[in-house]
Amino acid sequence: IGAAVIDDVLSLLVLAVSTDLVVSGDISVTSVVLMLARAVGFIVVAGAVGYFGIRKVIERMDATPLARKYPEFVF
């Protein structure tokens, strides 16, 4: 999964560079760095939400009678 995330970030950077090239006619290092910072920030925030937030939701769902009867429900 880590390789897929890195691949997505690199694809996003290529898209940002090509869009910047088409719109303004040149490549701005600032826009590439900002796009990279946004992508990395999004991954960090989404990972933190997934690790801390979704974990509690899954633990609550796992404690329900439905999850005991159908364990695949939690997945």
C-alpha positions as a Markdown table, in Angstrom:
| # | Residue | x | y | z |
|---|---|---|---|---|
| 1 | Ile | 0.0 | 0.0 | 0.0 |
| 2 | Gly | 2.9 | 2.3 | 0.7 |
| 3 | Ala | 4.1 | 2.0 | -2.9 |
| 4 | Ala | 0.7 | 2.9 | -4.2 |
| 5 | Val | 0.5 | 6.0 | -2.0 |
| 6 | Ile | 3.9 | 7.1 | -3.2 |
| 7 | Asp | 2.9 | 6.4 | -6.8 |
| 8 | Asp | -0.3 | 8.6 | -6.3 |
| 9 | Val | 1.7 | 11.4 | -4.8 |
| 10 | Leu | 4.2 | 11.4 | -7.7 |
| 11 | Ser | 1.3 | 11.3 | -10.2 |
| 12 | Leu | -0.2 | 14.3 | -8.5 |
| 13 | Leu | 3.0 | 16.1 | -8.8 |
| 14 | Val | 3.3 | 15.3 | -12.5 |
| 15 | Leu | -0.2 | 16.5 | -13.0 |
| 16 | Ala | 0.5 | 19.8 | -11.1 |
| 17 | Val | 3.6 | 20.4 | -13.1 |
| 18 | Ser | 1.9 | 19.8 | -16.4 |
| 19 | Thr | -1.1 | 21.9 | -15.5 |
| 20 | Asp | 1.2 | 24.7 | -14.4 |
| 21 | Leu | 3.1 | 24.5 | -17.6 |
| 22 | Val | -0.1 | 24.6 | -19.7 |
| 23 | Val | -1.7 | 27.5 | -17.8 |
| 24 | Ser | 1.3 | 29.8 | -17.2 |
| 25 | Gly | 3.8 | 28.6 | -19.8 |
| 26 | Asp | 6.5 | 27.8 | -17.3 |
| 27 | Ile | 7.1 | 25.6 | -14.3 |
| 28 | Ser | 7.1 | 27.2 | -10.9 |
| 29 | Val | 9.1 | 25.5 | -8.2 |
| 30 | Thr | 6.9 | 27.1 | -5.6 |
| 31 | Ser | 3.7 | 25.5 | -6.9 |
| 32 | Val | 5.4 | 22.1 | -7.1 |
| 33 | Val | 6.6 | 22.4 | -3.5 |
| 34 | Leu | 3.1 | 23.6 | -2.3 |
| 35 | Met | 1.4 | 20.7 | -4.1 |
| 36 | Leu | 3.9 | 18.2 | -2.5 |
| 37 | Ala | 3.3 | 19.7 | 0.9 |
| 38 | Arg | -0.5 | 19.5 | 0.5 |
| 39 | Ala | -0.3 | 15.9 | -0.7 |
| 40 | Val | 2.0 | 14.9 | 2.2 |
| 41 | Gly | -0.2 | 16.8 | 4.7 |
| 42 | Phe | -3.3 | 15.1 | 3.4 |
| 43 | Ile | -1.7 | 11.7 | 3.8 |
| 44 | Val | -0.5 | 12.4 | 7.3 |
| 45 | Val | -3.9 | 13.8 | 8.4 |
| 46 | Ala | -5.9 | 10.9 | 6.8 |
| 47 | Gly | -3.5 | 8.4 | 8.4 |
| 48 | Ala | -4.0 | 10.0 | 11.8 |
| 49 | Val | -7.8 | 10.0 | 11.4 |
| 50 | Gly | -7.7 | 6.4 | 10.3 |
| 51 | Tyr | -5.4 | 5.3 | 13.1 |
| 52 | Phe | -7.1 | 7.1 | 16.0 |
| 53 | Gly | -10.7 | 7.7 | 14.8 |
| 54 | Ile | -11.6 | 4.6 | 12.8 |
| 55 | Arg | -9.9 | 2.3 | 15.3 |
| 56 | Lys | -12.5 | 3.3 | 18.0 |
| 57 | Val | -15.4 | 2.9 | 15.6 |
| 58 | Ile | -14.2 | -0.6 | 14.6 |
| 59 | Glu | -13.8 | -1.5 | 18.3 |
| 60 | Arg | -17.4 | -0.4 | 19.0 |
| 61 | Met | -18.7 | -2.3 | 16.0 |
| 62 | Asp | -16.8 | -5.4 | 17.0 |
| 63 | Ala | -18.6 | -5.4 | 20.4 |
| 64 | Thr | -22.1 | -5.5 | 18.8 |
| 65 | Pro | -24.1 | -8.7 | 18.6 |
| 66 | Leu | -24.2 | -8.4 | 14.8 |
| 67 | Ala | -20.4 | -8.5 | 14.6 |
| 68 | Arg | -20.4 | -11.6 | 16.9 |
| 69 | Lys | -22.8 | -13.3 | 14.6 |
| 70 | Tyr | -21.3 | -12.1 | 11.3 |
| 71 | Pro | -17.6 | -11.3 | 12.0 |
| 72 | Glu | -17.0 | -10.2 | 8.4 |
| 73 | Phe | -19.3 | -7.2 | 9.1 |
| 74 | Val | -16.5 | -5.4 | 10.8 |
| 75 | Phe | -14.2 | -5.7 | 7.8 |
